């Protein structure tokens, strides 16, 4: 099991101003993100993403996504 302290520095990364989430199904969700790395072929992207509460589909593309959800501090 990975210790979440390993990723503690990510809490301080600037994600930009929250924008309306285009795939939101309910509520007025806002999201912000920062891409930290992209593979040379563009098929893999690693970053930090934050979204306000509400409902939205889990997958909006055919690209597999892996996520670790952490509650807001």
C-alpha positions as CSV (number, residue, x, y, z in Angstrom):
1,X,0.0,0.0,0.0
2,X,1.4,3.4,-1.0
3,X,1.5,5.9,1.9
4,X,-0.4,9.0,0.9
5,X,2.3,11.1,2.5
6,X,4.3,10.3,-0.7
7,X,1.9,12.6,-2.5
8,X,1.5,15.4,0.1
9,X,3.3,17.9,-2.0
10,X,0.6,17.6,-4.6
11,X,-1.8,19.5,-2.3
12,X,0.2,22.7,-3.0
13,X,0.3,22.5,-6.9
14,X,-1.6,25.3,-8.5
15,X,-4.4,23.9,-10.6
16,X,-5.6,27.1,-12.2
17,X,-9.0,28.7,-11.7
18,X,-11.9,26.3,-11.4
19,X,-14.0,26.1,-14.5
20,X,-17.5,24.7,-15.1
21,X,-17.3,20.9,-15.6
22,X,-18.7,20.2,-19.1
23,X,-19.7,16.6,-18.3
24,X,-21.6,17.5,-15.1
25,X,-24.9,15.6,-14.8
26,X,-26.2,17.4,-11.7
27,X,-25.3,20.4,-9.7
28,X,-23.0,23.2,-10.8
29,X,-19.7,21.3,-10.7
30,X,-16.4,23.1,-11.1
31,X,-13.1,21.5,-11.9
32,X,-9.4,22.4,-12.2
33,X,-6.4,20.3,-13.3
34,X,-2.7,20.4,-13.9
35,X,-0.9,17.9,-16.2
36,X,2.4,16.9,-14.7
37,X,3.7,14.6,-17.4
38,X,2.6,13.3,-20.8
39,X,4.1,10.3,-22.6
40,X,5.8,11.0,-26.0
41,X,3.0,9.4,-27.9
42,X,0.3,11.3,-25.9
43,X,-1.4,8.2,-24.8
44,X,-0.6,8.5,-21.1
45,X,-1.1,11.6,-19.0
46,X,-0.4,12.1,-15.3
47,X,-1.6,15.0,-13.3
48,X,-3.7,16.4,-10.5
49,X,-7.4,17.0,-10.9
50,X,-9.9,18.5,-8.5
51,X,-13.7,18.6,-8.8
52,X,-16.5,20.0,-6.6
53,X,-19.3,17.7,-5.5
54,X,-22.0,16.7,-7.9
55,X,-22.7,13.9,-10.4
56,X,-20.8,13.2,-13.6
57,X,-19.9,10.1,-15.7
58,X,-16.8,8.2,-14.5
59,X,-15.4,7.9,-18.0
60,X,-15.9,10.4,-20.8
61,X,-13.4,9.0,-23.2
62,X,-12.2,5.6,-24.4
63,X,-8.8,6.3,-22.7
64,X,-8.4,4.2,-19.5
65,X,-8.2,6.4,-16.5
66,X,-6.9,5.5,-13.0
67,X,-7.6,7.8,-10.1
68,X,-7.0,7.9,-6.4
69,X,-9.6,9.9,-4.6
70,X,-8.7,11.8,-1.5
71,X,-11.1,13.7,0.7
72,X,-10.6,17.5,0.8
73,X,-8.6,18.6,3.8
